[in-house]
Each structure stands twice: as C-alpha cells, then as structure tokens.
Amino acid sequence: MGRLNIKKKNRKKMAAAVLCGVFLCSMLSGCGQSPRSDKTTVTLLYSNDFKNLEQLVESTYPDIDLQCERTPYPSEQLRQLEKGVGPDLLLTSQPTSSSILDYALDLSDTKASVAYDGTVMELLKQNGKTYLLPLPGQYKGYIVNETLFQEAGLALPTTNQELVSVMVALREKGIGVGGDGVNFSIESDYNTDLGMFFVGDMVPDFLGTVSGVQWMAGFREKKTTFSGQWEGAFDLASQMTAAGVMDGAALGKSRNSIRNLERMADGTLAVVFGGSDLYTRMVNENRENAEAGTSPEYRYRMLPLLSDAGNSPWLILAPSAYIGINTHSDSKTQEACRQVLELISTKEGQEALTRDIQMGYSYLKDYQPEHSDVITGLEEYVDSSYVYNVQFPDKIVEYLGEMSRQVFVGKLTPEDALKAVDKYYYEGSDQVDYDLSVVGTIKNDLLLQDYNTRRKEAEIGNLLADSVAEVSGASIAVVNGGGIRGSLYAGEVYGSDLAAVCPFDNQVVVLEMNGQVLWDMLENSLSACTDAFPGGRFLQVSGIRYTFDSSKEPGARLKSVTLADGTTLDRQQKYQVAVNDYMAGKQGYAENNGDGYTMLNVYSGDIPKGSVRLVKETDLTYRDALAQYFENHRNAPVSAELEGRITDTGKSE
C-alpha cells in the first residue's frame, strides 16, 4: 500500500480506497408503491432515496417490485435481521462485521462479484468468499465555506498549522462563528466517522510515507502498535480545542453535538471535516436557505488532508456502503435480488446509484461516468495527487473514535487511549464489543444539565425510573439523581452511552414499605435540594407524583404524593418500591453512605429502620435496567418527556 497516482486515464486505481467502514451517510427517503401480486417484492432498508435505482430496476425487470423503507437508524436493519424479518437486500458500512455476514448470502459465483476492481474485491473476501459488493464511494476531507474566507481576506490553508491559524483569525473577526463561539467541527455522529478524522490526520506525514506503509504491514500482522507511533494524531484536535475554535466537549458527547449541516449551510460554521455526501447536502440546504431569504448563498469547496512536513496532500476515498443478499429470504426473492445486483453492477446501475446517493466514484471495472461530478476544490488532487488505502479492521477505527471521545472530555490521555486500542486489537474484549454495539434508539435528547436530575423532574430521570420499574416488576421506582451522570442524545444509543449515564454498580432491589416510609424517603430526597449545589439524593420517580416547596426548611418540604391512578398516598398502606441497594444500606450509612435513607435500611444491622422489608434482589444495575428497557422497546425509538411527575411550588418557573 503506497501512493496511488490517479490521473484520469488511470482512475481505476482508486479502487484500492478505503474499506474501513465509513458510516452510511446519505440516507433513503422511501420509494415504491404497493406491490402487484404478480411481482416479486425485493425490500431494502436504508436512509437515502433510491428512486433512480427503483425506476431502473422496475423498467428492466417488470416482474420485480423494489421497495425501499426509510429509517434514520442504520442499526434497525440488524434488529430486523435478528428477528428474521430483515430486508432482502442488506446494506452495511462495515464489510467485515460478523453481525452482518451472519445473514449475508455467498455471492462468489455471481456475475456481479467479478464486475468490480479486483483489489477492492480481494479485501472484501472472508475466508475466500464474497458476500458484499461496494456501492459508489465518497471523498473525505475538509469542507470549507470559501465565501467566508474571502470576506475575511484569508487564504485557504495548505498545512495543518495554517488551518489552526486561519480558524483563530476567523473567530477573532466573528466570521463563521455560532453562538457557542466555535467555527470548526468534525463529522462525528458515529464513532467510525470520528475515528476517520484521526486516521486521516496521520496520512500525509506518516501513513503515506515508507515508514507508515511498513507500520501498516506490521499492524495487520499484529507486530506494531498505535502506542508509541500515533500520539501525534491528537495534536491538531488538541490545538483546535485549546484555541477555542472547536468544541471538544460536544465531540466527547458530554453535550449536544454540533449541527454541522445546518450551521455550514447558514454560515455559522466555517470548516467541518466530513464526506462529500455532507458537502452535497450542505450545498443544497444553503441554496434553499438563499431562496427563502434566510441566509446568503455561499460557495463551498473541499480540501484534502494537509501536511506539516511538505508532503503531498492526500484524499480519503471510501465506498458509501456495501450491499448483499439476505440468506433468510426465500429462493425466489434471492434470485430477484441477484438480478438487482447484476443490474447495479452495470454502467446504468452505477449511474442510477450515484444520482441517488450523491456519491461520485464507482468501483466498477473500467467505469467511465457520463458526467464528471468532482467536488469543487478536489479537481487537482483527484487528477494529480493521491488517494489513501486504509486497511484497518472496521472495529479498530470505530474503537479509535470511541476512545478519542474520552480524550476530548479529559477521561483519557492520548497515550492511554492508544494503549486501549492496542489492547483491544491484540487481546479482544467482549466489553468493548458491547460498548460499540447499538442497544437502542432515542427519539429526543435526554439531557443532564444544570443539575436538573438533582432538583426537578428530568426527561432522563423519567426514562431511567421507568426502566427500573419495568425490569424490577415494582409498581413504583425511584432513582437517585446523583446516580445519573450523562446525557442521551437523539439517535442511536451505544453500550458505552449507558456506562456514561450510569457509571455506578449499585444493584436494584425491591422493598416493601408502608406509605409513611415512602413519604419519609421522599422528604429525605428533598433535604439537599439547594440552588448552590443540589445533593445527589434527589429522587426521580416512576409510578408516583409528588409536590414540594423548595423554599421551606429541609424536613418540611414535601406537600403531597399521589399514585399513578391519581389517588392519594395512604401512609398505612403497603407498597412495593424499587430502589438501589446503596440507599438500602448495602454500604452502611457511615461517612454519608446511603445518602441518609436510613428509613430504607435492610442491610445494616446497627441502624434503625422504618416499616420496610426486602422483597427481592434483582442483581441488575441502572445500566442493566436501561439496556433491558431498550431491548423491550426496540421496535420503535424510545422517548421520554416531562409529565408533571415532580412539582416545586417554591419556584416561579
């Protein structure tokens, strides 16, 4: 693997481009009408619009009805496959993922399998067999609002150091800056996208050099490591964050992600590292904004990966996705799928796909496009520079992205992050695989902010309390607000997200208590509810509602408690309530352990308790409860809203 001179007359060498799992970026909008009974229906699940492909397939094969279901969540395909109802045509961004290959048909004996560049197809093989075909690809680089640079009188950067300097200069001029003060971002909705930034940053001055090529060869044979070689990959991001032009906390998922598309389109972001699909969507959105009069019309361009050592700039090129056939589809449908793949693997099929997914490069052998749609700014690099072939295993780039998030929020140093990636690569880890797995989807942001879980009802608190109630079987559940340590953001939720939200290992237990103990429990939860630094004992709840007055003295703040059916709490009645064992005295109550919930004590023998008894130990943590809740509700995105479960009459808001 080295430099590939990709003059127009030799474009097919581009086929050695990225196979590292750049995530599906341009998503489908639905196509197809109700199938006729005499047609074979072929289904496809994606998040982009395949109208041109649909038209081509159905005009070529009148007996095939191609139906495209739109989903904003790529993991939905795997969920369906696990239930045996997945789409007939599989689409994935990770060609070596066992979770997809478990359901992919062997395509080795099909005409389509030999239609693509041999280098790419060889890298796609698993145990000598072909299961997936590459769809047209996209470039990765820096997307720049050229108009803003011209307004500021600044030249486009040619090195990484110049990139940092011009971003600082733009910020000082207040150009291309949003309300958060940043003007540079990285496409990072998925860990793989973020990992690609750090891979790309290493290309011109290391991976594209002789020593880098040797390192990669050794890495594939498990003879070299990231640690000791890749620390410099974090330099650019660190400089951008230190200069205040990039929001590391947002990239670390400790607050909302930057809205790259919208902000680039309206001029409140000047540069973003991303793909050509983002570029295309950005240009279209800005055009719509300009027509609506909501923002000026801007000119955009893409820049390649930059060097600080005088090396040639490079481009990353990656298939937008890979396509295969579901082994669980019936034989008739599988034959129809083969026909579709054969059609996709023709010049006409590639033209249809490139129009649908707005990706500009085909891996078909000797393919010559009717129209050259090279993105502005890349012409000289596509014609005379280099494309990099990344041959990392998919999960490595994804895990590199996950570990980089920990660096952004200060939980890991770059050195520790790289050691963690090495350890995973060399030793493997079920925990890492779980952290990288999608456990569910969230419809709306559930934010931890301004100590909301410690002094009022919070959406994330409602979700967690509902999860504890559901998995424990108790009609009432309470969750201490201090046990909630992170936000969940709209979209896919990973195992690592659950660990960030609920890092503690306290176990959920079910207690039986009378209404007086329940009242005393809630009163204790309000005792540290202050404006300055509210205590973590504040309870988020499920199955009850309560009203309190924070202006009153501790011990006299609770005003009323009602059950889910609206009836008033009976202080003599018995209720089953799910709490955690920390509150119930598992660690005792010395040194403020247990947060003062002595009325719930069922574990510590020397502490008085209320009318309470242990019903059961679930052996489940809050993390486990959330994971199970997502599994129970995996057919649709989970949502949580404010419902009036907790009311503070001492606040005017």
LOKOLMI-377778 format. One line per 4 residues: number of its first residue (from 0); their letters; for each residue x, y, z of C-alpha. Coordinates in steps of 0.5 Angstrom, whole numbers, plus 500, padded with zeros to 3 digits. Layout:
NUM	A	X,Y,Z ~ ...
END
This chain:
0	MGRL	500,500,500 ~ 503,507,498 ~ 502,513,494 ~ 497,512,488
4	NIKK	498,517,482 ~ 490,518,480 ~ 491,521,473 ~ 484,521,470
8	KNRK	487,516,465 ~ 488,511,471 ~ 482,513,475 ~ 481,505,477
12	KMAA	487,505,482 ~ 482,509,486 ~ 479,502,488 ~ 484,501,493
16	AVLC	481,506,497 ~ 478,506,504 ~ 475,499,507 ~ 475,502,514
20	GVFL	467,503,515 ~ 466,510,514 ~ 459,510,516 ~ 453,510,512
24	CSML	452,518,511 ~ 447,520,506 ~ 440,516,508 ~ 434,514,504
28	SGCG	427,517,504 ~ 423,511,502 ~ 421,509,495 ~ 416,504,492
32	QSPR	409,503,492 ~ 404,498,494 ~ 407,491,490 ~ 402,488,485
36	SDKT	401,481,486 ~ 405,478,480 ~ 411,482,482 ~ 417,479,487
40	TVTL	418,484,492 ~ 425,486,494 ~ 426,490,500 ~ 431,495,502
44	LYSN	432,499,509 ~ 437,505,509 ~ 436,512,510 ~ 437,515,503
48	DFKN	433,516,497 ~ 434,510,491 ~ 428,513,487 ~ 433,513,481
52	LEQL	435,506,482 ~ 428,504,483 ~ 426,506,477 ~ 432,503,473
56	VEST	430,496,476 ~ 423,496,475 ~ 424,498,468 ~ 429,493,467
60	YPDI	425,488,471 ~ 418,489,470 ~ 417,483,475 ~ 421,486,481
64	DLQC	418,491,485 ~ 424,494,489 ~ 421,497,496 ~ 426,502,500
68	ERTP	424,503,507 ~ 427,509,510 ~ 430,509,517 ~ 434,514,521
72	YPSE	438,509,525 ~ 442,504,521 ~ 442,499,527 ~ 435,498,525
76	QLRQ	437,493,520 ~ 441,489,525 ~ 435,489,529 ~ 430,486,524
80	LEKG	435,481,522 ~ 436,478,529 ~ 428,477,529 ~ 428,474,522
84	VGPD	424,480,518 ~ 430,484,516 ~ 430,487,509 ~ 432,482,503
88	LLLT	438,487,500 ~ 443,488,506 ~ 447,495,507 ~ 452,496,511
92	SQPT	458,501,513 ~ 462,495,516 ~ 464,490,511 ~ 468,485,516
96	SSSI	463,486,521 ~ 460,479,523 ~ 454,481,525 ~ 452,483,518
100	LDYA	456,477,515 ~ 452,472,519 ~ 446,474,515 ~ 449,475,508
104	LDLS	449,470,502 ~ 455,468,499 ~ 456,472,492 ~ 462,469,490
108	DTKA	459,465,484 ~ 455,471,481 ~ 457,475,475 ~ 457,482,480
112	SVAY	462,479,484 ~ 467,480,478 ~ 465,486,476 ~ 469,491,481
116	DGTV	476,492,482 ~ 480,486,484 ~ 484,490,489 ~ 477,492,493
120	MELL	474,485,492 ~ 480,482,495 ~ 480,486,501 ~ 472,484,502
124	KQNG	473,477,502 ~ 472,473,508 ~ 475,466,508 ~ 476,467,501
128	KTYL	469,468,499 ~ 465,474,497 ~ 459,477,501 ~ 458,484,499
132	LPLP	459,489,494 ~ 462,496,494 ~ 457,502,493 ~ 460,508,490
136	GQYK	464,512,494 ~ 465,519,497 ~ 471,523,499 ~ 473,525,506
140	GYIV	477,532,507 ~ 476,539,510 ~ 469,542,508 ~ 470,550,507
144	NETL	466,556,507 ~ 470,559,502 ~ 466,566,502 ~ 467,567,509
148	FQEA	475,566,508 ~ 474,571,502 ~ 470,576,507 ~ 476,576,512
152	GLAL	481,577,507 ~ 484,570,509 ~ 488,565,504 ~ 486,558,505
156	PTTN	490,554,509 ~ 496,549,506 ~ 498,546,512 ~ 495,544,519
160	QELV	498,549,522 ~ 496,554,518 ~ 489,551,519 ~ 489,553,526
164	SVMV	492,560,525 ~ 486,562,520 ~ 481,559,524 ~ 483,563,530
168	ALRE	483,569,525 ~ 476,568,523 ~ 474,567,530 ~ 477,574,532
172	KGIG	474,577,527 ~ 467,574,529 ~ 466,571,522 ~ 463,564,521
176	VGGD	462,563,529 ~ 456,561,532 ~ 453,563,539 ~ 458,557,542
180	GVNF	464,561,539 ~ 467,555,535 ~ 468,555,528 ~ 471,549,526
184	SIES	468,542,527 ~ 469,534,526 ~ 463,530,523 ~ 462,525,529
188	DYNT	455,523,529 ~ 458,516,530 ~ 465,513,533 ~ 467,511,526
192	DLGM	467,518,523 ~ 471,521,529 ~ 476,515,528 ~ 477,517,521
196	FFVG	479,524,523 ~ 485,521,527 ~ 487,516,521 ~ 486,522,516
200	DMVP	491,527,520 ~ 496,521,520 ~ 496,520,513 ~ 500,525,509
204	DFLG	506,525,514 ~ 506,518,517 ~ 501,513,514 ~ 503,516,507
208	TVSG	511,515,508 ~ 515,509,507 ~ 515,508,515 ~ 508,509,515
212	VQWM	507,503,510 ~ 512,499,514 ~ 508,500,520 ~ 501,499,517
216	AGFR	504,492,514 ~ 506,490,521 ~ 500,492,524 ~ 496,488,520
220	EKKT	501,482,522 ~ 500,485,530 ~ 507,487,530 ~ 506,494,531
224	TFSG	502,498,536 ~ 499,505,536 ~ 502,507,542 ~ 509,510,541
228	QWEG	507,512,534 ~ 500,515,534 ~ 501,520,539 ~ 501,526,534
232	AFDL	494,524,531 ~ 491,528,537 ~ 496,534,536 ~ 491,538,531
236	ASQM	485,537,535 ~ 488,539,542 ~ 491,545,538 ~ 484,547,536
240	TAAG	480,546,542 ~ 486,550,546 ~ 485,555,541 ~ 477,555,543
244	VMDG	475,554,535 ~ 473,547,537 ~ 468,544,542 ~ 472,538,545
248	AALG	466,537,550 ~ 461,536,544 ~ 465,531,541 ~ 466,528,547
252	KSRN	459,527,548 ~ 458,531,554 ~ 454,536,551 ~ 450,537,544
256	SIRN	453,535,538 ~ 455,541,533 ~ 449,541,528 ~ 455,541,522
260	LERM	450,541,516 ~ 445,547,519 ~ 451,551,521 ~ 455,550,515
264	ADGT	449,552,511 ~ 447,558,515 ~ 455,561,515 ~ 455,560,523
268	LAVV	461,554,522 ~ 467,556,517 ~ 470,549,517 ~ 468,542,518
272	FGGS	472,535,517 ~ 467,531,513 ~ 465,527,507 ~ 463,529,500
276	DLYT	455,527,502 ~ 455,532,507 ~ 458,537,502 ~ 453,536,497
280	RMVN	447,536,503 ~ 450,543,505 ~ 450,546,498 ~ 443,544,497
284	ENRE	441,547,504 ~ 444,553,503 ~ 441,554,496 ~ 434,553,500
288	NAEA	436,558,505 ~ 438,563,500 ~ 432,562,496 ~ 428,563,502
292	GTSP	432,569,504 ~ 434,566,511 ~ 442,566,509 ~ 447,569,504
296	EYRY	449,564,498 ~ 455,561,500 ~ 461,558,496 ~ 464,552,498
300	RMLP	470,547,497 ~ 473,541,500 ~ 481,541,502 ~ 485,535,502
304	LLSD	489,532,508 ~ 494,537,510 ~ 501,536,511 ~ 506,540,516
308	AGNS	512,537,513 ~ 512,539,506 ~ 509,532,504 ~ 503,532,498
312	PWLI	496,533,500 ~ 492,526,500 ~ 485,525,500 ~ 481,519,503
316	LAPS	476,515,499 ~ 471,510,501 ~ 465,506,499 ~ 459,510,502
320	AYIG	456,503,504 ~ 457,495,502 ~ 451,491,499 ~ 449,484,500
324	INTH	443,479,500 ~ 439,476,506 ~ 440,469,507 ~ 433,469,510
328	SDSK	430,471,504 ~ 426,466,500 ~ 429,463,494 ~ 425,467,489
332	TQEA	427,473,492 ~ 434,471,493 ~ 434,470,485 ~ 431,477,484
336	CRQV	436,480,489 ~ 441,477,484 ~ 438,480,478 ~ 438,487,482
340	LELI	446,486,484 ~ 447,485,477 ~ 444,491,474 ~ 447,495,480
344	STKE	454,492,477 ~ 453,496,470 ~ 454,503,468 ~ 447,504,468
348	GQEA	446,502,475 ~ 452,506,478 ~ 450,512,474 ~ 443,511,478
352	LTRD	446,510,485 ~ 451,516,484 ~ 445,520,483 ~ 441,517,489
356	IQMG	446,517,494 ~ 450,523,491 ~ 457,519,491 ~ 462,521,486
360	YSYL	466,515,485 ~ 465,508,482 ~ 469,502,484 ~ 466,498,477
364	KDYQ	472,496,473 ~ 474,501,467 ~ 468,505,469 ~ 467,512,465
368	PEHS	462,516,468 ~ 458,520,463 ~ 459,527,468 ~ 465,528,472
372	DVIT	462,531,479 ~ 468,532,482 ~ 467,537,488 ~ 470,544,488
376	GLEE	477,544,491 ~ 479,537,489 ~ 480,537,482 ~ 488,538,482
380	YVDS	488,533,488 ~ 484,528,484 ~ 488,529,478 ~ 495,529,480
384	SYVY	495,527,488 ~ 494,521,492 ~ 488,517,495 ~ 490,513,501
388	NVQF	488,506,502 ~ 486,505,509 ~ 486,497,511 ~ 485,498,519
392	PDKI	480,493,521 ~ 473,496,522 ~ 472,496,529 ~ 479,499,530
396	VEYL	477,505,527 ~ 471,505,531 ~ 474,504,537 ~ 479,509,536
400	GEMS	474,514,535 ~ 470,512,542 ~ 477,513,546 ~ 478,519,542
404	RQVF	472,522,546 ~ 475,520,552 ~ 481,524,551 ~ 476,530,549
408	VGKL	473,530,556 ~ 479,529,559 ~ 478,522,562 ~ 484,519,558
412	TPED	490,522,556 ~ 492,521,548 ~ 497,515,551 ~ 492,512,555
416	ALKA	487,512,549 ~ 492,509,544 ~ 494,503,549 ~ 487,502,550
420	VDKY	486,501,542 ~ 492,497,542 ~ 490,492,548 ~ 483,491,544
424	YYEG	486,489,538 ~ 491,485,541 ~ 487,481,546 ~ 480,483,544
428	SDQV	474,485,549 ~ 467,483,550 ~ 466,489,554 ~ 469,493,548
432	DYDL	465,490,543 ~ 459,491,548 ~ 461,499,548 ~ 461,499,541
436	SVVG	454,496,540 ~ 448,499,539 ~ 443,498,545 ~ 437,502,542
440	TIKN	435,509,539 ~ 433,515,543 ~ 427,520,539 ~ 429,526,543
444	DLLL	435,529,547 ~ 435,527,554 ~ 440,532,558 ~ 444,532,564
448	QDYN	444,540,565 ~ 444,545,571 ~ 444,540,576 ~ 437,538,573
452	TRRK	437,531,576 ~ 438,533,583 ~ 433,539,584 ~ 427,538,579
456	EAEI	424,533,574 ~ 428,531,568 ~ 427,527,562 ~ 433,523,563
460	GNLL	431,521,570 ~ 424,519,568 ~ 427,514,563 ~ 431,511,568
464	ADSV	426,511,573 ~ 421,508,568 ~ 427,503,566 ~ 428,501,574
468	AEVS	420,500,575 ~ 419,496,569 ~ 425,491,570 ~ 424,490,577
472	GASI	417,489,577 ~ 415,494,582 ~ 410,499,581 ~ 414,505,584
476	AVVN	421,506,583 ~ 426,512,585 ~ 433,513,582 ~ 437,518,586
480	GGGI	439,524,581 ~ 447,524,583 ~ 447,517,580 ~ 445,520,573
484	RGSL	452,522,570 ~ 451,524,563 ~ 446,525,557 ~ 443,521,552
488	YAGE	442,524,545 ~ 437,523,540 ~ 439,517,535 ~ 443,511,536
492	VYGS	445,509,544 ~ 451,505,545 ~ 453,501,550 ~ 458,506,552
496	DLAA	453,511,553 ~ 450,507,558 ~ 456,507,562 ~ 457,514,562
500	VCPF	450,516,564 ~ 450,510,570 ~ 457,509,572 ~ 456,506,579
504	DNQV	455,499,580 ~ 450,499,586 ~ 444,494,585 ~ 437,495,584
508	VVLE	433,492,590 ~ 425,492,591 ~ 423,494,598 ~ 416,493,601
512	MNGQ	415,499,605 ~ 409,503,608 ~ 406,510,606 ~ 410,513,612
516	VLWD	417,510,610 ~ 415,512,603 ~ 414,519,605 ~ 420,520,609
520	MLEN	424,517,604 ~ 422,523,599 ~ 423,528,605 ~ 430,526,605
524	SLSA	431,526,598 ~ 429,534,598 ~ 433,535,604 ~ 439,537,600
528	CTDA	436,541,594 ~ 439,547,594 ~ 441,553,589 ~ 448,553,590
532	FPGG	450,545,589 ~ 444,541,590 ~ 445,534,593 ~ 445,527,589
536	RFLQ	440,524,594 ~ 434,528,590 ~ 430,522,587 ~ 427,522,580
540	VSGI	421,517,580 ~ 416,513,576 ~ 409,511,579 ~ 408,517,583
544	RYTF	408,524,583 ~ 410,529,589 ~ 410,536,590 ~ 414,540,594
548	DSSK	416,547,596 ~ 424,548,596 ~ 423,555,600 ~ 421,551,606
552	EPGA	426,548,611 ~ 429,541,610 ~ 425,536,613 ~ 418,540,612
556	RLKS	419,541,604 ~ 414,535,602 ~ 407,537,601 ~ 403,532,597
560	VTLA	404,525,594 ~ 400,521,589 ~ 400,515,586 ~ 400,513,578
564	DGTT	392,513,578 ~ 391,520,582 ~ 390,517,589 ~ 393,520,595
568	LDRQ	399,516,598 ~ 396,512,604 ~ 401,512,610 ~ 399,506,613
572	QKYQ	398,502,606 ~ 404,497,604 ~ 407,499,597 ~ 413,495,593
576	VAVN	418,500,591 ~ 425,499,587 ~ 431,503,590 ~ 438,501,590
580	DYMA	442,498,595 ~ 446,504,596 ~ 440,507,599 ~ 438,501,603
584	GKQG	445,501,607 ~ 449,496,603 ~ 455,500,604 ~ 452,502,611
588	YAEN	451,510,613 ~ 457,512,616 ~ 461,518,612 ~ 455,520,609
592	NGDG	454,513,605 ~ 447,511,603 ~ 445,519,603 ~ 441,519,609
596	YTML	436,514,607 ~ 436,510,614 ~ 429,509,614 ~ 430,504,608
600	NVYS	435,500,612 ~ 435,493,610 ~ 442,491,610 ~ 446,495,616
604	GDIP	444,491,623 ~ 446,497,627 ~ 442,503,624 ~ 434,503,626
608	KGSV	430,503,620 ~ 423,504,618 ~ 417,499,617 ~ 421,496,611
612	RLVK	423,489,609 ~ 427,486,603 ~ 423,483,597 ~ 428,481,592
616	ETDL	435,483,590 ~ 435,484,582 ~ 442,483,581 ~ 441,489,576
620	TYRD	445,496,576 ~ 442,502,573 ~ 446,501,566 ~ 443,494,566
624	ALAQ	436,497,567 ~ 437,502,561 ~ 439,496,557 ~ 433,492,558
628	YFEN	429,497,557 ~ 431,499,550 ~ 431,491,549 ~ 424,491,551
632	HRNA	422,497,547 ~ 427,496,541 ~ 421,496,535 ~ 421,504,536
636	PVSA	425,510,538 ~ 425,511,546 ~ 422,518,548 ~ 421,521,555
640	ELEG	418,527,556 ~ 417,532,562 ~ 410,530,565 ~ 409,533,572
644	RITD	411,528,576 ~ 415,533,580 ~ 413,540,582 ~ 416,545,586
648	TGKS	412,550,588 ~ 417,554,591 ~ 420,556,584 ~ 417,561,580
652	E	419,558,573
END
